[in-house]
Amino acid sequence: MISVGNRFLTLDDFYKILCEGEKIELNSKSRQKVEASFEFLKSFAKGKVIYGINTGLGPMAQYKINSDDKQLLQTNLIRSHCSGLGQPLSDMNVKATMLARLNSLMKGHSGIHHEVVDLLKELINHDVIPYIPEHGGVGASGDLVQLAHLALILIGEGEVHYEEKFRPTGEVFKALGLKPISMHIREGLSLINGTSAMTGIGINNLIHAKNLLDWSVLASSMIIEIVESYDDHFSEELNGVKYHIGQQQVAKMIRTILEDSNLVRRRADHLYNGKTEQIEVFKNKVQEFYSLRCVPQVLGPVLDTILNAEKVVINEVNSTNDNPIIDVESKNVYHGGNFHGDYVALEMDKLKIAVTKLSMLAERQLNFLLNDKLNEILPPFVNLGKLGLNLGMQGVQFTAVSTVAENQTFCFPTYIHSITNNNDNQDIVSMGTNAALITQRIIDNTYQVLAIEMMTILQAIDYLGCQHRLSTYSKKKYEDLRDIVPRFTEDSVKYKDIQNIIQYLLEHKLHISS
């Protein structure tokens, strides 16, 4: 079990919980902090004006709330903000959102009753997934709309995705022996006032961005083998004089993959041997195209962007990000804007640009393989059938190109797309959840492009008959993928094959960059 509350949750923790089904438990000392925060706020609030407890919300904060209406205020807040539209978030995104919200509340600065964290833990462990639609949050006073849909479940209303279908919350609670939470002081505000939706989606984006990077490095390495490239462009000596961690790491990943390859050539054996003095025109390229020679320089910044985004998003998910903040130690309540999602929004915008560049590299490598005039070793469109009668990989290229073009369109920054709303109370917002969701769309697109590239690589290897000269790592992945998509010579429908490869890429993480 993974303990929540007493330490920083890491990306690896999220992966184990979201992808491997690891269960969670609440750290007892952290749970005591939650109880202490609740008891302090209950006492401290007497005779004081505290936002969201005895005042209205947002621009209506100037209206005093009577003591008899305090609990109703919290319930009204949840119900009124359950206004999201669009497709429901995926189970993985909702579960990540729930875990992010739980982790924030477990810091003990939110003044909520412990039954909130207890119920959230049970829902996560039982894979009870609240219905949360995509559209609604502007990411400034937190992900108000998305988190309201989460909070609605905690009070026993709405519907949840459980055992592969949407069911009424009350029905599922009854089956599992769970009870809804009660409203005490500020449970409603603490639940919906935070960055947990954008952060949860961002966590999933980072998990997949790392996976895409690894597969892109593998695809690049296998093409390096296919063309029998020289080895110095990914050497430690060359990349070591460029002081970027990402570039050096990508080059190291290529060296790891190609360690025992019988296809990669040493430049010294062919061009530094003193046997080229009589040659005026070299048959083979002295240097490879940029899409092969510059892989460390292209994917290096992508890796650096992923690592920086991971640092920022992990800091966010381990922060208290609602308002106001309850500080038991100083015996005070502080009002501010920790709910603002600019950190996550900016990192998601950077991440979507980086992943788009990764998809562009894959598309250029694909074009190189398909264009016989460029590679000079493969038939047009890597056609293993009869030229003219058969078309090989020609059709799938259109899909890859159009998908990359869509990625490029989606790269317009969301972080600077603030629109004033909430009667001008929220006069600058982050649009963080939009940024995270658009980044997810780009990641999904990029899996499609990489799947097409991998299918083409398999066909190229078969045409050249170089399977047994591949590195051990490349050969294993070639064989695994060939079990999914056998070699083909005759034209056939390809969309299901591509979907099968996508599923394989999603389920088989390489962990080369770890």
Residue pairs with C-beta under 8 A, 6 or more apart in sequence:
1 22
1 23
1 24
1 25
2 9
2 13
2 16
2 17
2 22
2 23
2 24
2 25
3 24
3 25
3 26
3 27
4 24
4 25
4 26
4 27
4 30
4 99
4 102
4 103
4 106
4 121
5 26
5 27
5 29
5 30
5 31
5 33
5 103
5 106
5 107
6 27
6 29
6 30
8 314
8 318
9 99
9 103
9 314
9 317
9 318
10 314
11 203
11 206
11 207
11 310
11 314
14 96
14 99
14 203
14 207
15 207
16 22
17 23
17 24
17 95
17 99
17 124
18 92
18 95
18 96
18 99
18 203
18 204
18 207
19 92
19 207
23 125
24 99
24 102
24 121
24 124
24 125
25 121
26 106
26 117
26 118
26 121
27 106
30 106
30 107
30 108
31 106
31 114
31 117
33 106
33 107
33 108
33 328
34 105
34 106
34 108
34 110
34 112
34 114
34 117
35 114
36 108
36 328
37 108
37 109
37 110
37 111
37 112
37 326
37 328
38 111
38 112
38 113
38 114
38 184
38 185
40 111
40 326
40 328
40 331
41 53
41 111
41 185
41 186
41 326
41 333
42 111
42 184
42 185
44 50
44 331
44 333
45 53
45 54
45 185
48 333
49 55
49 64
50 324
50 333
51 61
51 323
51 324
51 335
52 61
52 73
52 77
52 186
52 189
52 193
52 323
52 324
53 65
53 70
53 185
53 186
53 189
54 64
54 65
54 67
54 70
55 61
55 62
55 63
55 64
55 65
56 62
56 63
56 65
56 73
57 73
57 77
57 189
58 141
58 422
58 423
58 425
58 426
59 422
59 423
59 424
59 425
65 73
70 183
70 185
71 182
71 183
71 184
72 183
73 188
74 183
74 185
74 186
74 187
74 188
74 189
75 155
75 183
75 188
76 188
77 148
77 188
77 189
77 192
78 148
78 151
78 152
78 155
78 188
78 191
78 192
79 148
79 152
79 157
80 148
81 144
81 145
81 148
81 192
82 145
82 148
82 149
82 152
82 158
83 136
83 145
83 148
84 132
84 133
84 134
84 135
84 136
84 137
84 145
84 146
84 148
84 149
85 133
85 134
85 135
85 136
86 133
86 134
86 135
86 136
87 133
87 134
88 94
88 131
88 132
88 133
88 134
88 161
89 97
89 132
89 133
89 134
89 146
89 197
89 201
90 204
91 127
91 129
91 161
92 204
93 132
93 197
93 200
93 201
93 204
93 440
94 129
94 130
94 132
94 150
94 161
94 200
95 124
95 127
95 129
95 200
96 199
96 200
96 201
96 203
96 204
97 132
97 143
97 146
97 147
97 150
97 196
97 197
97 199
97 200
97 201
98 120
98 123
98 124
98 130
98 150
98 196
98 200
99 124
99 200
100 195
100 196
100 197
100 199
100 200
100 203
100 317
101 120
101 147
101 150
101 191
101 194
101 196
101 200
102 117
102 120
102 121
102 124
103 317
103 318
104 110
104 194
104 196
104 317
104 319
104 320
104 321
104 322
105 112
105 116
105 117
105 120
105 190
106 117
107 319
107 320
108 326
108 328
109 320
109 322
109 325
109 326
109 327
110 186
110 190
110 320
110 322
110 326
111 185
111 186
111 190
111 326
112 184
112 185
112 186
112 187
112 190
112 191
113 181
113 182
113 184
113 185
113 187
115 181
115 182
116 154
116 181
116 187
116 190
116 191
119 154
119 178
119 179
119 180
119 181
120 154
122 128
122 176
122 178
123 130
123 153
123 178
126 162
126 176
127 162
128 153
128 160
128 161
128 162
128 172
128 176
129 160
129 161
129 162
130 149
130 150
130 152
130 153
130 158
130 160
130 161
130 169
131 149
131 153
131 158
131 159
131 160
131 161
131 166
132 146
132 149
132 150
132 197
133 145
133 146
133 149
134 437
135 145
136 144
136 145
136 146
137 143
137 144
137 145
137 146
137 147
137 197
137 198
137 432
137 433
137 434
138 144
138 419
138 421
138 426
138 429
138 430
138 431
139 195
139 198
139 340
139 341
139 344
139 345
139 429
139 430
139 431
139 432
139 433
139 434
139 435
140 339
140 340
140 341
140 426
140 428
140 429
140 430
141 193
141 323
141 339
141 422
141 426
142 192
142 193
142 194
142 195
142 196
142 321
142 322
142 339
142 341
143 192
143 194
143 195
143 196
143 197
143 198
143 341
143 432
143 433
144 192
144 193
146 197
146 433
147 191
147 192
147 193
147 194
147 196
147 197
148 191
148 192
149 158
150 191
150 192
150 197
151 187
151 188
151 191
151 192
152 158
152 169
153 160
153 169
154 180
154 181
154 191
155 180
155 181
155 183
156 169
156 170
156 173
156 179
156 180
157 169
157 170
157 180
158 169
159 166
159 167
159 168
159 169
160 166
160 167
160 169
160 172
161 167
162 172
172 178
173 179
173 180
181 187
189 322
190 322
193 322
193 323
193 339
194 321
194 322
194 339
195 316
195 321
195 339
195 340
195 341
195 344
195 432
196 317
196 321
197 433
197 436
198 341
198 344
198 345
198 348
198 430
198 432
198 433
198 435
198 436
199 313
199 316
199 317
199 344
200 317
201 433
201 436
201 437
201 440
202 309
202 313
202 316
202 344
202 347
202 348
202 436
202 439
203 313
203 317
204 440
205 348
205 351
205 436
205 439
205 440
205 443
206 306
206 309
206 310
206 313
206 351
208 443
208 447
208 506
209 306
209 309
209 351
209 354
209 355
209 443
210 306
210 509
210 513
210 514
211 505
211 506
211 509
211 510
212 355
212 358
212 443
212 446
212 447
212 450
213 299
213 302
213 303
213 306
213 358
213 513
214 253
214 509
214 510
214 511
214 512
214 513
215 450
215 454
215 505
215 510
216 299
216 358
216 361
216 362
216 450
217 250
217 253
217 254
217 257
217 295
217 299
217 512
217 513
218 257
218 473
218 474
218 477
218 510
218 512
219 362
219 365
219 450
219 453
219 454
219 457
220 254
220 292
220 295
220 299
220 361
220 365
221 253
221 254
221 257
221 258
221 471
221 473
221 474
222 457
222 461
222 470
222 474
222 477
222 478
223 292
223 365
223 368
223 369
223 457
223 460
224 234
224 254
224 258
224 264
224 288
224 292
225 258
225 261
225 263
225 264
225 466
225 469
225 470
225 471
225 474
226 263
226 369
226 377
226 457
226 460
226 461
226 464
226 466
227 288
227 292
227 375
227 377
228 263
228 264
228 265
229 264
229 265
229 288
229 292
229 293
230 264
230 265
230 266
230 267
230 270
230 271
230 287
230 288
231 258
231 264
231 265
231 266
231 267
232 238
232 267
233 287
233 288
233 292
233 293
233 294
233 295
233 296
234 251
234 254
234 255
234 258
234 295
234 296
235 251
235 255
236 248
236 251
236 252
236 255
238 251
239 247
239 248
239 251
239 296
240 248
242 248
242 297
244 300
244 301
244 304
245 303
245 304
245 307
246 299
246 300
246 301
246 302
246 303
246 304
246 305
246 307
247 296
247 297
247 300
247 301
248 296
248 300
249 300
249 303
249 513
250 295
250 296
250 299
250 300
250 303
251 296
251 300
253 512
253 513
254 295
254 296
256 473
256 512
257 471
257 473
257 474
257 512
258 264
258 471
258 473
258 474
259 471
259 472
259 473
260 471
260 472
261 469
261 470
261 471
261 474
262 469
262 470
263 466
263 469
263 470
271 286
276 282
287 293
289 368
289 374
290 298
291 298
291 361
291 364
291 365
291 368
292 365
292 368
295 361
298 357
298 361
299 358
299 361
301 354
301 357
302 354
302 355
302 357
302 358
303 513
305 350
305 351
305 353
305 354
306 351
306 354
308 347
308 350
309 347
309 348
309 350
309 351
312 343
312 344
312 347
313 343
313 344
313 347
315 343
316 343
316 344
319 338
320 338
321 338
321 339
322 338
322 339
323 335
323 336
323 337
323 338
323 339
324 333
324 334
324 335
324 336
325 333
325 334
325 336
325 338
326 333
327 333
327 334
340 429
340 430
341 430
341 431
341 432
341 433
342 415
342 430
342 432
344 430
344 432
344 435
344 436
345 414
345 415
345 430
345 431
345 432
345 435
345 436
346 415
348 414
348 415
348 432
348 435
348 436
348 438
348 439
349 413
349 414
349 415
349 435
349 439
351 439
352 407
352 410
352 411
352 435
352 438
352 439
352 442
353 411
355 407
355 439
355 442
355 443
355 446
356 404
356 407
356 408
356 410
356 411
356 442
356 446
358 446
359 403
359 404
359 407
359 442
359 445
359 446
359 449
359 450
360 404
360 407
360 408
362 400
362 404
362 446
362 449
362 450
362 453
363 400
363 401
363 404
363 449
363 453
365 453
366 397
366 400
366 449
366 452
366 453
366 456
367 374
367 397
368 374
368 375
369 375
369 378
369 382
369 453
369 456
369 457
369 460
370 380
370 381
370 382
370 393
370 394
370 397
370 456
371 380
372 378
372 379
372 380
377 464
378 460
378 463
378 464
379 387
379 392
379 463
380 387
380 392
380 394
381 391
381 392
381 393
381 394
381 397
382 392
382 393
382 456
382 459
382 460
382 463
383 390
383 391
383 392
383 393
383 394
384 390
384 392
384 459
384 462
384 463
384 487
384 488
384 489
385 392
385 489
385 490
385 491
390 489
390 490
390 491
391 491
392 459
392 491
393 452
393 455
393 456
393 459
395 494
396 452
396 455
396 456
396 494
396 498
397 452
399 448
399 452
399 498
400 448
400 449
400 452
400 453
403 445
403 448
403 449
404 445
404 449
406 445
407 442
407 445
407 446
410 438
410 441
410 442
411 442
414 431
414 432
414 434
414 435
414 438
415 430
415 431
415 435
417 431
417 434
418 428
418 429
418 430
418 431
419 429
420 426
420 427
420 428
420 429
421 429
447 502
447 505
447 506
448 498
448 502
450 505
451 498
451 499
451 501
451 502
451 505
452 498
454 481
454 501
454 505
455 485
455 494
455 497
455 498
455 501
458 478
458 481
458 482
458 485
458 487
459 487
459 488
461 467
461 470
461 478
462 487
467 475
467 478
468 475
470 478
480 504
480 508
481 501
481 504
484 497
484 500
484 501
484 504
485 497
485 500
485 501
